[in-house]
């Protein structure tokens, strides 16, 4: 799910604020490594 949200953020479809709190830390980690 981190990758899913990370790809959406990179595509400009979402912002980190749109990511559910449950997945925010995982998404931030994915964004840092990619």
C-alpha positions as CSV (number, residue, x, y, z in Angstrom):
1,X,0.0,0.0,0.0
2,X,2.9,2.3,0.6
3,X,3.9,1.9,-3.0
4,X,0.3,2.4,-4.2
5,X,0.0,5.7,-2.4
6,X,3.6,6.7,-3.2
7,X,3.0,6.3,-6.9
8,X,-0.2,8.3,-6.7
9,X,1.7,11.1,-4.9
10,X,4.4,11.1,-7.5
11,X,1.8,11.3,-10.3
12,X,0.2,14.3,-8.6
13,X,-3.1,12.6,-8.0
14,X,-2.8,12.7,-4.2
15,X,-0.8,14.5,-1.5
16,X,0.6,13.0,1.7
17,X,-2.3,14.6,3.6
18,X,-4.7,12.4,1.5
19,X,-3.1,9.2,2.6
20,X,-4.9,7.5,5.5
21,X,-3.1,7.8,8.8
22,X,-2.6,4.0,8.9
23,X,-0.5,4.0,5.7
24,X,1.3,7.4,6.1
25,X,4.5,6.2,7.7
26,X,4.8,3.3,5.2
27,X,4.2,5.7,2.3
28,X,6.8,8.2,3.7
29,X,9.4,5.4,3.9
30,X,8.6,4.3,0.3
31,X,8.9,7.8,-1.0
32,X,12.3,8.2,0.8
33,X,13.7,5.1,-0.8
34,X,12.3,5.7,-4.3
